[in-house]
């Protein structure tokens, strides 16, 4: 159950990452409630999710005796070889020299342990340490024992922010996917020559022109059909900044606070997290339904008892009316 909560939290953060809302993500990670392990699980699953959408294969392996291995990173061109071992740290304080000694001991091994080091176990000579709150001054200057054969990369929130930006770019729909094979251009002829040139271009690109006309006609007729009730039929998928402001204006109920504590959601970000959870669980991503469930409760929703009041509250969040 706890692992499911961590996975859900990470999924929520990835939704924010798709919109490049790094400050919201930072705030959520900073205010997570629960054990150190729970916070670490959320962070490592979030980082793995970012890597998976930026061209890598990322396998979460973290556990009680993970030997300093939270994520195994594979390059798609060589999927059988571990490219890097990632260790994530979601701590309230910067990583110290003592912390680094522990991580180096796991990665390189030590004289007091008979078990394999993680570097030997996975035949990997690259370690990426990602510390949410950075490193102490001494830790920044602390060098690992085998610089000639192994590589250790220290990363912090700045690097995570860059990864979020890449993730956001990958989520954006590709623009101009269907480009013309030849650029359409009309030489400035005169009289009959100009008409012939236009006809020739039209013949050469007739399929593309037909597709464009069909799409234009479809959207024009769709707008005409829905012009009278545009807001009511809109399939909302994400909470905008304006919606978030209105959502936090509405006082959170006692029942919702109970849900927040049970799921270890911070009260500062719990409303949008609960809405997102209800969207995924009951409404296949539909924001309006997620909001209705938030206001009337899961029990009432399952029984079909969500009345007009909950729907009006949901509409207010969506439209401001």
N, C-alpha and C positions, 0 to 999 in steps of 0.2 A: 504493500500500500504506500509506504513512504517513497519507494522508488518511483511509483506511478505519479506521485505528487511532484517529485523532482523533474520527471520527464514533462509533465504538464507545464510547470513553471518555465522550463527551457523552451517549450513550444511557444508559450506566450511571448517570451523574449525574442524569439525568432520572428514572430509577427511584427514586433516593433522594429526589428532590424531590417525587415523588408521595406519599411518606410524611413529607414536611416534615422531613427529616433534614439541616438546613442545616449543622450543625457537622461532620457526616461529609463533606459536600460540600466544605466549606472545607478540611478536612484533606486530602482527596484532591487538590484543586487545588493546595494548597501543596506537596505531595510528588510531583507529577508529574515523571517523568524524561524527559529528551530536550532537544531544541533549544528556543530561545525561540519559534520559529515553531510547533512542535508544541504547546507549552503554550498559545499564543495561539489556535490552531485549535480546541483542545478547549474553551476558554473561550467563544469566539464562537459555536460550534455549540450549546453548552449554553444560552447566553443567548437565541439565536434560538429554540430549542426551548421555553423558558419563555414567550416572547412568543406563539408560535404557539398555545398552549393557553389564553391569557388574552385572546383576542378580536382579535388582530392577525394580519396577514400579514407574515412576516419572511423576507427573502431574503438568504442568506449570499453575499457577493461578495468577501470578503477574499482577497488574493493578494499577490504580490511587489510590484506597483505599484498597490496598491488606492486610492491617493490619500486615505488616512484613512477609507476606507469598508469596514467589516467586515460591516455588516448594513444593509439598506434596510428601513424599516418603513412598512407601508401600513395605512391604516384600512379596515376591510371596507366602509364606506359609500362610500369613494372609492378603489377598488382600483388606479386608474391613476395616482394621484398619490403621490409619496413624501412621507410625513408627517414622517419624521425619518431622519437618518443616524446610525448608531450605530458608535462606535469603541470596541472593548474592549481592555483592557490587563491581561494576567496577568503582571505583573512582581513580582520579589521585593521591590522597593523602592517607596515612594510616588512618584507622578508629580510631576516637578519642573517649574519654570517653563520650563526649556529644552524639556522634552517638550511642554508646552502650546504653546509657540511653533511647534514643528514641526507639531502637529495643526492649529493655527489657520492655518498657511501652506497646508496641504492643503485646508482647508475654505473659507477666504476667498480664497486665492491670494496671490501676492506679486509684487513688481515685477521679479523675476529669472526668472520662469517664463512661458513662452509658452503652456503648456497650460492647459486649463480647470480652475478650482477644482472641487472636488466639489459645492459649493453651486450653481454654475452648471450643471455637468454634469447634475445630477438635479433642477434647479429646486426646491431645498429650502433653507429658511432656518432649520432647526432641527438642531442637533448635540447628540447625547447621548454624553458621554464616560463610560465605566464602567471605573474603575480598581480592580482587585481589592484592592490594598493602599493605596488612598486617595491623598492628595495631600500634598505638603510644605506647610509653613506659608505660604511665599511664593506657592506655586501657588494656594492657596485664595483669595488676595487679588489674583490676576492676572486682569485683565479683558480680554475680547476687544475687537477694534477697532471693531465695528459694533453696539453695543447697541441702536441705534435701529431697525435693520432685521432683525437676526438674533438668534436665541436659542441660547445654549449652556448645557447642563445638565451639571453635574458630579455623577456618582454614584459610590458606593463599595460595599463589601460590605453595608452596612446596607440599601441600596436593593435589592441582589440578594436579600437575605434576605426582604424584603417581597414581591418577585416570586415567590420560591419558595413563600411562604405562599399567595399567590393561585393559583399553579399546583396546589398540593396541594388546595386547596378545589375547584378545577375537576375534579380526578380522583376526588373522593369521589362515591359513588352518590347521586343525588338522593333525598332523603327525602320521603315522603308525595307521590309523583308523582301517584298516582291518588286524588284527594280526592273525597269525596262531594259531589254537586251541592248538596244541602241537608243541614245538620247534623242528625244523628239525635238527637232528644231526646224524652223521654216525660214528658208532664205528669202530675202525680200525681193521676190520677183515682181513683175507687174502683169496685170491682165490675166490671160488664160494660163500662163506659166505658173502663176501663184496658185490657181485653182488646181492644176494638175499636181503640183507638189503636195498640197494638202490632201488630195485624194490618195496619192501614193503612200503618204505617211499613215493615213487612216487604214488602208488595206494592210500595211505591214504590221500594224498593231491592233488589228480588229478585235482579237480575242480579249486583250487587256481593256480596250475601250468598252466592250460589251459588259465585262465584269464590273467595271467602274459604274456604268449606267445602272446596272441591276442593284448594286449596293446603295447608290444614291436614292433610287426609287424606293427601295425597302425602308431605309431610314426615314425618308420623308413621309411615307404612309404610316410608319410606326409612330412617328411624332404626332401625326394628325389624329391617330386613334387614341393616343394617350394624353393629348394636350389638356383635357378636362380634369384629369386626376393624376397628374405627373408625380407629385410627391407621394401620393398614397401607394402607387405601384412600384416605386423605386426600390431596387434590391440592394439595400445598404450592406456593405461588407466590413467597413472599418469605422472606428470611432475617430472623427476628426478632432482637432484641438478645440473647436467650438463646442462639439458634443461633449467632450471630456469636462469642459468648464460647467456645462449645464448638469451633467451627471453628478458632479461633486457639489453642486448647489443643493441637490435633493438630499435631505437628511437620511443617513443610512439607518435601517431598522435594526432592532435588537436581534432578529433572526439572522439577518445578513452578517452582523458582527460575529455571531456564533459560527457561521460558515467560514468567515475570515480566519478566526482563531483555529478552527479545526483543520483548515487547509494551510495554515501558517502563512497567510497572506498579510502583508502590511496594510493597515487601515488606510494609508495614504494612497495605495494603488489597488486596493482590494476591489472596489466597484468595477473597474474595467476588466480586472482579471476574472471576476465571477461572470460578467457578461460574456467574455470570450469563451469561458468554460461551457456556459449554457449554449452558446452558438454552436460549438463543436459537438456537444453531446446530444442536443435535441433538434437543432434547426439547420444542420448541414451548412453552417456558415452564415445564416441570415441574421443580420444585426437586430432587426426589429423584433423578431421572436426572442432573441437572447435578452433583450431589454425587458420584454413583457415578463419573461420568466424571472428575471432579476427582481422586478417589482412585486410579483404575485407569489413567488416561491415555487420550488420544484414540485412539492406535493400537490398544490392547487392546480398547477399546470397539467400534471399527469391525470388529475381527476376532471379536467376540463372546466375548472372554476375560475379561470383568469377573466375578470370582467372588464367593463369599460374603463374603470379607473386606471388599471394597469396599462391598458392600451393608450389612454390619453397621456399618461406619464411617458410612455415609450415614444409617442409622437412628439412630445415636447422636446425630448432629448435629441431626436432626429432633426426636427425642423425649427425648434425655438417657438413654436405656436401651441 
